[in-house]
Amino acid sequence: MALAPNETSEILRRWSDDLIDHGKLLEAVPILLTLQCFHEVIQLLHQGHQYHLAFLFFEAANELKLLPSLDDTIAADQPQRLTVTKELLPMQSLYHSIHLDYGQYLFELGLTNAAQALWKRVGHGGNSGAAMAASSASGSGSGSDVQSM
């Protein structure tokens, strides 16, 4: 006897929620991919400091029109929460954070031109590299600090 599709989805959803609640973000990604929860996958990759994967998956999903428009708010049929305690970020905020953090990742690899191109895309060109370098040098730089720039 097989489960109905909606029951299977509910079980997978609860499993992913449990993994997320226990800090196993990256283990929840394949489950959420199975459920076609692309917005949540991107957020989990970003929260798991997998900036390169978050950026690449975001670009691919956006190109294939699997994500809501950056101008849209979260659709009513999408869950408003990633877990009981963590909210699903609006797509525009997630887009901005991913570009800044991936830019920081590229900058730390010495790919300054690529980092500045990403920062320009979200309106943080020019002095961003110097500010990010100063932030990193002072030891206070992290992905969350980059978001506030």
DRENBATI-504738 format. One record per residue: residue number from 0; residue in three letters; x, y, z of N, C-alpha, C, O in turn. Coordinates in nm, 4 decimals. Layout:
N
- NUM; ALA; X; Y; Z; X; Y; Z; X; Y; Z; X; Y; Z
...
END
This chain:
149
- 0; MET; 0.0844; -0.1179; 0.0000; 0.0000; 0.0000; 0.0000; 0.0887; 0.1239; 0.0000; 0.1759; 0.1385; 0.0857
- 1; ALA; 0.0668; 0.2109; -0.0940; 0.1456; 0.3340; -0.1078; 0.0705; 0.4507; -0.0440; -0.0520; 0.4503; -0.0319
- 2; LEU; 0.1477; 0.5486; -0.0046; 0.0888; 0.6712; 0.0505; 0.0375; 0.7594; -0.0631; 0.0880; 0.7555; -0.1753
- 3; ALA; -0.0623; 0.8373; -0.0313; -0.1122; 0.9362; -0.1272; -0.0049; 1.0445; -0.1432; 0.0718; 1.0692; -0.0502
- 4; PRO; 0.0012; 1.1089; -0.2600; 0.1039; 1.2111; -0.2829; 0.1063; 1.3223; -0.1771; 0.2135; 1.3671; -0.1364
- 5; ASN; -0.0108; 1.3659; -0.1332; -0.0121; 1.4728; -0.0311; 0.0406; 1.4226; 0.1034; 0.1014; 1.4994; 0.1779
- 6; GLU; 0.0183; 1.2946; 0.1357; 0.0726; 1.2379; 0.2592; 0.2247; 1.2249; 0.2507; 0.2959; 1.2519; 0.3474
- 7; THR; 0.2733; 1.1833; 0.1339; 0.4174; 1.1736; 0.1127; 0.4830; 1.3101; 0.1280; 0.5868; 1.3234; 0.1929
- 8; SER; 0.4218; 1.4108; 0.0679; 0.4745; 1.5475; 0.0786; 0.4768; 1.5944; 0.2233; 0.5724; 1.6588; 0.2665
- 9; GLU; 0.3730; 1.5627; 0.2972; 0.3662; 1.6045; 0.4385; 0.4759; 1.5361; 0.5208; 0.5381; 1.5994; 0.6061
- 10; ILE; 0.4992; 1.4103; 0.4958; 0.6046; 1.3374; 0.5689; 0.7416; 1.3951; 0.5347; 0.8240; 1.4172; 0.6234
- 11; LEU; 0.7658; 1.4192; 0.4061; 0.8932; 1.4778; 0.3653; 0.9107; 1.6182; 0.4242; 1.0205; 1.6546; 0.4663
- 12; ARG; 0.8037; 1.6959; 0.4272; 0.8080; 1.8307; 0.4832; 0.8447; 1.8246; 0.6318; 0.9297; 1.9003; 0.6786
- 13; ARG; 0.7803; 1.7348; 0.7046; 0.8101; 1.7225; 0.8485; 0.9536; 1.6763; 0.8719; 1.0198; 1.7219; 0.9651
- 14; TRP; 1.0004; 1.5868; 0.7879; 1.1381; 1.5392; 0.7991; 1.2352; 1.6554; 0.7760; 1.3305; 1.6732; 0.8518
- 15; SER; 1.2108; 1.7332; 0.6721; 1.2996; 1.8469; 0.6454; 1.2932; 1.9483; 0.7590; 1.3961; 2.0029; 0.7988
- 16; ASP; 1.1742; 1.9741; 0.8114; 1.1604; 2.0664; 0.9250; 1.2407; 2.0168; 1.0453; 1.3066; 2.0951; 1.1136
- 17; ASP; 1.2343; 1.8856; 1.0703; 1.3080; 1.8287; 1.1827; 1.4591; 1.8441; 1.1620; 1.5313; 1.8799; 1.2550
- 18; LEU; 1.5057; 1.8176; 1.0419; 1.6486; 1.8349; 1.0128; 1.6912; 1.9806; 1.0320; 1.7955; 2.0080; 1.0913
- 19; ILE; 1.6109; 2.0723; 0.9822; 1.6420; 2.2152; 0.9961; 1.6428; 2.2555; 1.1422; 1.7324; 2.3271; 1.1869
- 20; ASP; 1.5439; 2.2102; 1.2163; 1.5352; 2.2437; 1.3588; 1.6532; 2.1904; 1.4383; 1.6867; 2.2447; 1.5435
- 21; HIS; 1.7169; 2.0839; 1.3888; 1.8333; 2.0261; 1.4558; 1.9646; 2.0743; 1.3942; 2.0705; 2.0167; 1.4192
- 22; GLY; 1.9570; 2.1804; 1.3135; 2.0770; 2.2423; 1.2582; 2.1399; 2.1668; 1.1426; 2.2542; 2.1946; 1.1062
- 23; LYS; 2.0689; 2.0731; 1.0848; 2.1220; 1.9946; 0.9725; 2.0689; 2.0530; 0.8413; 1.9981; 1.9870; 0.7652
- 24; LEU; 2.1058; 2.1791; 0.8182; 2.0520; 2.2530; 0.7045; 2.0818; 2.1866; 0.5708; 1.9930; 2.1708; 0.4871
- 25; LEU; 2.2062; 2.1485; 0.5518; 2.2446; 2.0935; 0.4219; 2.1850; 1.9561; 0.3966; 2.1689; 1.9158; 0.2814
- 26; GLU; 2.1520; 1.8837; 0.5028; 2.0866; 1.7534; 0.4856; 1.9413; 1.7701; 0.4434; 1.8833; 1.6797; 0.3831
- 27; ALA; 1.8826; 1.8846; 0.4745; 1.7435; 1.9108; 0.4371; 1.7292; 1.9538; 0.2916; 1.6200; 1.9468; 0.2353
- 28; VAL; 1.8388; 1.9982; 0.2303; 1.8330; 2.0504; 0.0929; 1.7774; 1.9482; -0.0071; 1.6861; 1.9831; -0.0821
- 29; PRO; 1.8270; 1.8247; -0.0123; 1.7720; 1.7310; -0.1123; 1.6230; 1.7024; -0.0925; 1.5499; 1.6799; -0.1890
- 30; ILE; 1.5797; 1.7034; 0.0310; 1.4373; 1.6789; 0.0583; 1.3541; 1.7943; 0.0044; 1.2503; 1.7733; -0.0584
- 31; LEU; 1.4005; 1.9165; 0.0296; 1.3283; 2.0341; -0.0186; 1.3328; 2.0438; -0.1710; 1.2387; 2.0936; -0.2329
- 32; LEU; 1.4405; 1.9970; -0.2307; 1.4450; 1.9918; -0.3772; 1.3383; 1.8960; -0.4298; 1.2710; 1.9252; -0.5286
- 33; THR; 1.3236; 1.7820; -0.3632; 1.2208; 1.6853; -0.4016; 1.0818; 1.7479; -0.3946; 0.9957; 1.7193; -0.4778
- 34; LEU; 1.0609; 1.8333; -0.2950; 0.9320; 1.9002; -0.2772; 0.9185; 2.0248; -0.3644; 0.8152; 2.0918; -0.3611
- 35; GLN; 1.0212; 2.0560; -0.4417; 1.0264; 2.1734; -0.5282; 1.0125; 2.3045; -0.4500; 0.9481; 2.3990; -0.4955
- 36; CYS; 1.0732; 2.3081; -0.3336; 1.0743; 2.4283; -0.2493; 1.2044; 2.5038; -0.2759; 1.2930; 2.5081; -0.1905
- 37; PHE; 1.2152; 2.5624; -0.3930; 1.3405; 2.6210; -0.4388; 1.3827; 2.7431; -0.3574; 1.5011; 2.7620; -0.3294
- 38; HIS; 1.2874; 2.8237; -0.3206; 1.3154; 2.9417; -0.2382; 1.3806; 2.8980; -0.1062; 1.4795; 2.9570; -0.0627
- 39; GLU; 1.3260; 2.7973; -0.0452; 1.3798; 2.7470; 0.0814; 1.5178; 2.6846; 0.0629; 1.6041; 2.6991; 0.1495
- 40; VAL; 1.5395; 2.6156; -0.0483; 1.6706; 2.5560; -0.0755; 1.7763; 2.6658; -0.0815; 1.8833; 2.6529; -0.0221
- 41; ILE; 1.7466; 2.7722; -0.1522; 1.8417; 2.8830; -0.1648; 1.8713; 2.9428; -0.0281; 1.9867; 2.9709; 0.0045
- 42; GLN; 1.7674; 2.9621; 0.0514; 1.7887; 3.0196; 0.1842; 1.8722; 2.9260; 0.2721; 1.9600; 2.9724; 0.3448
- 43; LEU; 1.8465; 2.7968; 0.2665; 1.9255; 2.7023; 0.3467; 2.0715; 2.6988; 0.3037; 2.1611; 2.6946; 0.3880
- 44; LEU; 2.0957; 2.7004; 0.1736; 2.2337; 2.7031; 0.1255; 2.3039; 2.8292; 0.1752; 2.4198; 2.8247; 0.2166
- 45; HIS; 2.2335; 2.9400; 0.1707; 2.2905; 3.0666; 0.2176; 2.3164; 3.0609; 0.3677; 2.4241; 3.0994; 0.4134
- 46; GLN; 2.2200; 3.0138; 0.4439; 2.2368; 3.0037; 0.5898; 2.3477; 2.9059; 0.6263; 2.4130; 2.9215; 0.7294
- 47; GLY; 2.3692; 2.8050; 0.5420; 2.4754; 2.7071; 0.5654; 2.6108; 2.7548; 0.5157; 2.7057; 2.6766; 0.5098
- 48; HIS; 2.6209; 2.8823; 0.4798; 2.7454; 2.9450; 0.4322; 2.7967; 2.8815; 0.3036; 2.9168; 2.8833; 0.2769
- 49; GLN; 2.7077; 2.8265; 0.2256; 2.7419; 2.7715; 0.0944; 2.7078; 2.8777; -0.0103; 2.6215; 2.8571; -0.0956
- 50; TYR; 2.7772; 2.9917; -0.0021; 2.7434; 3.1082; -0.0828; 2.7543; 3.0806; -0.2326; 2.6708; 3.1262; -0.3108
- 51; HIS; 2.8566; 3.0065; -0.2721; 2.8732; 2.9757; -0.4135; 2.7575; 2.8900; -0.4649; 2.7071; 2.9138; -0.5746
- 52; LEU; 2.7154; 2.7910; -0.3869; 2.6028; 2.7072; -0.4284; 2.4713; 2.7854; -0.4271; 2.3883; 2.7700; -0.5168
- 53; ALA; 2.4531; 2.8685; -0.3259; 2.3312; 2.9503; -0.3176; 2.3217; 3.0426; -0.4387; 2.2159; 3.0553; -0.5005
- 54; PHE; 2.4337; 3.1068; -0.4718; 2.4349; 3.1982; -0.5859; 2.4063; 3.1241; -0.7161; 2.3207; 3.1663; -0.7939
- 55; LEU; 2.4769; 3.0145; -0.7403; 2.4584; 2.9400; -0.8646; 2.3178; 2.8812; -0.8762; 2.2571; 2.8846; -0.9833
- 56; PHE; 2.2670; 2.8276; -0.7662; 2.1311; 2.7718; -0.7698; 2.0291; 2.8826; -0.7910; 1.9326; 2.8648; -0.8653
- 57; PHE; 2.0497; 2.9965; -0.7267; 1.9592; 3.1100; -0.7453; 1.9565; 3.1513; -0.8921; 1.8493; 3.1685; -0.9501
- 58; GLU; 2.0741; 3.1671; -0.9517; 2.0814; 3.2098; -1.0918; 2.0125; 3.1085; -1.1835; 1.9372; 3.1471; -1.2730
- 59; ALA; 2.0377; 2.9795; -1.1617; 1.9769; 2.8760; -1.2456; 1.8252; 2.8717; -1.2279; 1.7511; 2.8670; -1.3260
- 60; ALA; 1.7797; 2.8733; -1.1041; 1.6352; 2.8680; -1.0775; 1.5653; 2.9927; -1.1304; 1.4534; 2.9847; -1.1811
- 61; ASN; 1.6298; 3.1058; -1.1186; 1.5717; 3.2303; -1.1689; 1.5634; 3.2270; -1.3214; 1.4635; 3.2697; -1.3791
- 62; GLU; 1.6679; 3.1766; -1.3863; 1.6690; 3.1662; -1.5323; 1.5586; 3.0733; -1.5818; 1.4982; 3.0983; -1.6862
- 63; LEU; 1.5323; 2.9666; -1.5074; 1.4282; 2.8706; -1.5451; 1.2899; 2.9117; -1.4964; 1.1925; 2.8381; -1.5127
- 64; LYS; 1.2827; 3.0305; -1.4361; 1.1561; 3.0870; -1.3855; 1.0902; 2.9963; -1.2812; 0.9683; 2.9792; -1.2791
- 65; LEU; 1.1743; 2.9387; -1.1949; 1.1246; 2.8549; -1.0866; 1.1034; 2.9344; -0.9576; 1.0546; 2.8815; -0.8577
- 66; LEU; 1.1407; 3.0612; -0.9620; 1.1300; 3.1479; -0.8443; 1.0318; 3.2601; -0.8720; 1.0111; 3.2993; -0.9868
- 67; PRO; 0.9710; 3.3119; -0.7649; 0.8842; 3.4281; -0.7851; 0.9685; 3.5483; -0.8272; 1.0892; 3.5522; -0.8032
- 68; SER; 0.9053; 3.6434; -0.8883; 0.9737; 3.7657; -0.9280; 1.0341; 3.8326; -0.8057; 0.9814; 3.8208; -0.6951
- 69; LEU; 1.1442; 3.9025; -0.8259; 1.2091; 3.9719; -0.7144; 1.1191; 4.0806; -0.6574; 1.1343; 4.1190; -0.5414
- 70; ASP; 1.0269; 4.1298; -0.7365; 0.9369; 4.2351; -0.6900; 0.8164; 4.1796; -0.6146; 0.7500; 4.2525; -0.5410
- 71; ASP; 0.7885; 4.0513; -0.6329; 0.6725; 3.9904; -0.5669; 0.7028; 3.9604; -0.4214; 0.8172; 3.9351; -0.3836
- 72; THR; 0.5997; 3.9636; -0.3421; 0.6125; 3.9149; -0.2055; 0.5907; 3.7647; -0.2096; 0.5548; 3.7101; -0.3139
- 73; ILE; 0.6116; 3.6988; -0.0996; 0.5915; 3.5542; -0.0941; 0.4454; 3.5244; -0.1245; 0.3555; 3.5824; -0.0636
- 74; ALA; 0.4225; 3.4346; -0.2177; 0.2864; 3.3991; -0.2567; 0.2119; 3.3365; -0.1404; 0.2716; 3.2750; -0.0520
- 75; ALA; 0.0804; 3.3531; -0.1418; -0.0025; 3.3038; -0.0317; 0.0050; 3.1529; -0.0176; -0.0102; 3.1010; 0.0930
- 76; ASP; 0.0282; 3.0800; -0.1283; 0.0321; 2.9346; -0.1188; 0.1678; 2.8811; -0.0747; 0.1815; 2.7607; -0.0528
- 77; GLN; 0.2686; 2.9674; -0.0612; 0.3980; 2.9238; -0.0113; 0.3999; 2.9382; 0.1402; 0.3383; 3.0300; 0.1944
- 78; PRO; 0.4694; 2.8493; 0.2088; 0.4788; 2.8623; 0.3533; 0.5516; 2.9906; 0.3908; 0.6487; 3.0287; 0.3254
- 79; GLN; 0.5059; 3.0559; 0.4941; 0.5664; 3.1796; 0.5391; 0.6860; 3.1544; 0.6290; 0.7661; 3.2450; 0.6523
- 80; ARG; 0.6991; 3.0336; 0.6795; 0.8082; 3.0022; 0.7706; 0.8925; 2.8897; 0.7136; 0.8417; 2.7962; 0.6517
- 81; LEU; 1.0227; 2.9014; 0.7362; 1.1129; 2.7945; 0.6982; 1.1067; 2.6843; 0.8034; 1.1082; 2.5657; 0.7704
- 82; THR; 1.0999; 2.7240; 0.9287; 1.0803; 2.6315; 1.0403; 0.9919; 2.7033; 1.1401; 0.9404; 2.8118; 1.1131
- 83; VAL; 0.9753; 2.6425; 1.2538; 0.8930; 2.7041; 1.3580; 0.9519; 2.8370; 1.4026; 0.8777; 2.9299; 1.4345
- 84; THR; 1.0849; 2.8472; 1.4052; 1.1486; 2.9672; 1.4586; 1.2132; 3.0564; 1.3531; 1.2514; 3.1691; 1.3849
- 85; LYS; 1.2266; 3.0106; 1.2299; 1.2958; 3.0891; 1.1283; 1.2018; 3.1243; 1.0142; 1.1322; 3.0383; 0.9603
- 86; GLU; 1.2011; 3.2517; 0.9786; 1.1143; 3.2974; 0.8712; 1.1811; 3.2819; 0.7361; 1.3035; 3.2886; 0.7242
- 87; LEU; 1.1000; 3.2614; 0.6358; 1.1471; 3.2575; 0.4992; 1.1666; 3.4018; 0.4541; 1.0727; 3.4813; 0.4581
- 88; LEU; 1.2871; 3.4358; 0.4117; 1.3174; 3.5721; 0.3696; 1.2449; 3.6057; 0.2400; 1.2266; 3.5190; 0.1546
- 89; PRO; 1.2037; 3.7311; 0.2250; 1.1493; 3.7720; 0.0942; 1.2562; 3.7540; -0.0125; 1.3751; 3.7689; 0.0157
- 90; MET; 1.2157; 3.7224; -0.1330; 1.3089; 3.6934; -0.2407; 1.4052; 3.8095; -0.2650; 1.5232; 3.7856; -0.2906
- 91; GLN; 1.3593; 3.9329; -0.2578; 1.4462; 4.0483; -0.2822; 1.5586; 4.0541; -0.1782; 1.6736; 4.0805; -0.2133
- 92; SER; 1.5268; 4.0299; -0.0516; 1.6285; 4.0309; 0.0544; 1.7278; 3.9168; 0.0352; 1.8482; 3.9347; 0.0539
- 93; LEU; 1.6777; 3.8016; -0.0016; 1.7637; 3.6859; -0.0244; 1.8569; 3.7112; -0.1427; 1.9758; 3.6799; -0.1358
- 94; TYR; 1.8039; 3.7673; -0.2505; 1.8830; 3.8029; -0.3686; 1.9970; 3.8967; -0.3285; 2.1124; 3.8756; -0.3658
- 95; HIS; 1.9634; 3.9980; -0.2537; 2.0613; 4.0981; -0.2093; 2.1696; 4.0327; -0.1222; 2.2888; 4.0537; -0.1450
- 96; SER; 2.1287; 3.9552; -0.0247; 2.2232; 3.8902; 0.0666; 2.3155; 3.7932; -0.0056; 2.4357; 3.7892; 0.0210
- 97; ILE; 2.2591; 3.7153; -0.0967; 2.3395; 3.6177; -0.1701; 2.4463; 3.6884; -0.2525; 2.5618; 3.6459; -0.2537
- 98; HIS; 2.4089; 3.7953; -0.3211; 2.5055; 3.8663; -0.4039; 2.6154; 3.9308; -0.3195; 2.7325; 3.9279; -0.3574
- 99; LEU; 2.5788; 3.9876; -0.2075; 2.6806; 4.0490; -0.1214; 2.7742; 3.9436; -0.0626; 2.8961; 3.9610; -0.0629
- 100; ASP; 2.7172; 3.8349; -0.0126; 2.7999; 3.7313; 0.0509; 2.8845; 3.6544; -0.0505; 2.9992; 3.6199; -0.0223
- 101; TYR; 2.8285; 3.6276; -0.1677; 2.9078; 3.5603; -0.2704; 3.0181; 3.6542; -0.3205; 3.1292; 3.6103; -0.3502
- 102; GLY; 2.9864; 3.7824; -0.3294; 3.0883; 3.8808; -0.3646; 3.2010; 3.8817; -0.2629; 3.3182; 3.8897; -0.2997
- 103; GLN; 3.1661; 3.8735; -0.1356; 3.2674; 3.8682; -0.0303; 3.3521; 3.7423; -0.0445; 3.4739; 3.7474; -0.0281
- 104; TYR; 3.2895; 3.6310; -0.0743; 3.3598; 3.5041; -0.0957; 3.4596; 3.5186; -0.2106; 3.5752; 3.4780; -0.1984
- 105; LEU; 3.4145; 3.5767; -0.3224; 3.5032; 3.5972; -0.4362; 3.6172; 3.6929; -0.4019; 3.7315; 3.6723; -0.4426
- 106; PHE; 3.5845; 3.7970; -0.3269; 3.6852; 3.8944; -0.2862; 3.7938; 3.8279; -0.2026; 3.9126; 3.8545; -0.2212
- 107; GLU; 3.7523; 3.7413; -0.1105; 3.8480; 3.6714; -0.0248; 3.9349; 3.5741; -0.1047; 4.0463; 3.5421; -0.0631
- 108; LEU; 3.8846; 3.5273; -0.2187; 3.9634; 3.4413; -0.3070; 4.0570; 3.5230; -0.3966; 4.1363; 3.4666; -0.4720
- 109; GLY; 4.0473; 3.6552; -0.3878; 4.1317; 3.7419; -0.4690; 4.0696; 3.7794; -0.6023; 4.1367; 3.8380; -0.6872
- 110; LEU; 3.9442; 3.7470; -0.6218; 3.8745; 3.7779; -0.7468; 3.8003; 3.9110; -0.7329; 3.6773; 3.9163; -0.7343
- 111; THR; 3.8771; 4.0158; -0.7196; 3.8233; 4.1485; -0.6887; 3.7274; 4.1996; -0.7959; 3.6214; 4.2528; -0.7628
- 112; ASN; 3.7623; 4.1847; -0.9232; 3.6755; 4.2349; -1.0308; 3.5404; 4.1640; -1.0308; 3.4364; 4.2277; -1.0471
- 113; ALA; 3.5422; 4.0327; -1.0124; 3.4167; 3.9569; -1.0091; 3.3329; 3.9982; -0.8884; 3.2109; 4.0116; -0.8986
- 114; ALA; 3.3987; 4.0184; -0.7740; 3.3275; 4.0603; -0.6535; 3.2638; 4.1971; -0.6740; 3.1475; 4.2176; -0.6391
- 115; GLN; 3.3386; 4.2894; -0.7297; 3.2842; 4.4236; -0.7509; 3.1698; 4.4226; -0.8512; 3.0752; 4.5001; -0.8370
- 116; ALA; 3.1763; 4.3368; -0.9519; 3.0666; 4.3253; -1.0481; 2.9387; 4.2776; -0.9784; 2.8298; 4.3276; -1.0066
- 117; LEU; 2.9525; 4.1814; -0.8878; 2.8352; 4.1343; -0.8135; 2.7807; 4.2429; -0.7226; 2.6595; 4.2635; -0.7150
- 118; TRP; 2.8698; 4.3122; -0.6538; 2.8257; 4.4184; -0.5633; 2.7559; 4.5305; -0.6399; 2.6590; 4.5885; -0.5909
- 119; LYS; 2.8050; 4.5608; -0.7599; 2.7403; 4.6637; -0.8423; 2.5997; 4.6212; -0.8799; 2.5087; 4.7039; -0.8858
- 120; ARG; 2.5819; 4.4934; -0.9052; 2.4504; 4.4403; -0.9435; 2.3428; 4.4732; -0.8399; 2.2259; 4.4918; -0.8738
- 121; VAL; 2.3839; 4.4802; -0.7140; 2.2876; 4.5095; -0.6072; 2.3083; 4.6491; -0.5496; 2.2586; 4.6805; -0.4415
- 122; GLY; 2.3824; 4.7331; -0.6230; 2.3964; 4.8722; -0.5819; 2.5030; 4.8980; -0.4782; 2.4966; 4.9988; -0.4077
- 123; HIS; 2.6013; 4.8097; -0.4666; 2.7086; 4.8275; -0.3693; 2.8447; 4.8238; -0.4366; 2.9369; 4.7598; -0.3860
- 124; GLY; 2.8585; 4.8910; -0.5491; 2.9861; 4.8935; -0.6209; 3.0804; 4.9947; -0.5593; 3.0530; 5.0497; -0.4526
- 125; GLY; 3.1905; 5.0188; -0.6261; 3.2834; 5.1230; -0.5843; 3.3625; 5.0874; -0.4612; 3.4564; 5.0082; -0.4694
- 126; ASN; 3.3275; 5.1437; -0.3474; 3.4048; 5.1285; -0.2247; 3.3753; 4.9988; -0.1510; 3.4349; 4.9739; -0.0462
- 127; SER; 3.2867; 4.9167; -0.2015; 3.2496; 4.7947; -0.1293; 3.3698; 4.7072; -0.0990; 3.3812; 4.6528; 0.0109
- 128; GLY; 3.4606; 4.6931; -0.1969; 3.5774; 4.6087; -0.1768; 3.6618; 4.6557; -0.0608; 3.7045; 4.5753; 0.0220
- 129; ALA; 3.6864; 4.7863; -0.0540; 3.7667; 4.8418; 0.0550; 3.6955; 4.8254; 0.1882; 3.7578; 4.7906; 0.2885
- 130; ALA; 3.5658; 4.8501; 0.1894; 3.4898; 4.8360; 0.3141; 3.4854; 4.6910; 0.3590; 3.4979; 4.6619; 0.4779
- 131; MET; 3.4677; 4.6006; 0.2643; 3.4625; 4.4586; 0.2985; 3.5984; 4.4105; 0.3462; 3.6075; 4.3310; 0.4397
- 132; ALA; 3.7053; 4.4593; 0.2812; 3.8401; 4.4195; 0.3226; 3.8676; 4.4689; 0.4635; 3.9246; 4.3959; 0.5447
- 133; ALA; 3.8280; 4.5914; 0.4936; 3.8483; 4.6460; 0.6276; 3.7695; 4.5658; 0.7299; 3.8170; 4.5392; 0.8402
- 134; SER; 3.6482; 4.5278; 0.6914; 3.5648; 4.4485; 0.7807; 3.6286; 4.3132; 0.8071; 3.6305; 4.2665; 0.9210
- 135; SER; 3.6814; 4.2493; 0.7014; 3.7465; 4.1191; 0.7158; 3.8744; 4.1304; 0.7970; 3.9031; 4.0448; 0.8807
- 136; ALA; 3.9520; 4.2366; 0.7723; 4.0794; 4.2547; 0.8417; 4.0593; 4.2780; 0.9902; 4.1424; 4.2377; 1.0717
- 137; SER; 3.9491; 4.3431; 1.0257; 3.9248; 4.3715; 1.1666; 3.8716; 4.2498; 1.2409; 3.8609; 4.2504; 1.3636
- 138; GLY; 3.8381; 4.1447; 1.1650; 3.7887; 4.0232; 1.2289; 3.6400; 4.0260; 1.2534; 3.5830; 3.9282; 1.3019
- 139; SER; 3.5764; 4.1366; 1.2206; 3.4328; 4.1454; 1.2454; 3.3522; 4.1060; 1.1231; 3.2295; 4.0988; 1.1293
- 140; GLY; 3.4201; 4.0802; 1.0115; 3.3482; 4.0493; 0.8888; 3.2907; 3.9100; 0.8886; 3.3588; 3.8129; 0.9217
- 141; SER; 3.1659; 3.9009; 0.8515; 3.0996; 3.7725; 0.8309; 2.9885; 3.7948; 0.7325; 2.9595; 3.9084; 0.6950
- 142; GLY; 2.9269; 3.6885; 0.6910; 2.8181; 3.7001; 0.5951; 2.7079; 3.7909; 0.6440; 2.6514; 3.8667; 0.5652
- 143; SER; 2.6755; 3.7853; 0.7728; 2.5666; 3.8681; 0.8226; 2.6063; 4.0147; 0.8295; 2.5210; 4.1022; 0.8144
- 144; ASP; 2.7346; 4.0432; 0.8520; 2.7800; 4.1810; 0.8541; 2.7712; 4.2421; 0.7156; 2.7433; 4.3612; 0.7020
- 145; VAL; 2.7944; 4.1625; 0.6136; 2.7924; 4.2109; 0.4775; 2.6532; 4.2600; 0.4418; 2.6395; 4.3566; 0.3667
- 146; GLN; 2.5504; 4.1959; 0.4937; 2.4142; 4.2308; 0.4606; 2.3795; 4.3725; 0.5021; 2.2942; 4.4354; 0.4395
- 147; SER; 2.4426; 4.4237; 0.6050; 2.4059; 4.5551; 0.6568; 2.4665; 4.6689; 0.5767; 2.4335; 4.7851; 0.6005
- 148; MET; 2.5549; 4.6379; 0.4818; 2.6205; 4.7429; 0.4043; 2.5277; 4.8068; 0.3068; 2.5678; 4.8974; 0.2337
END
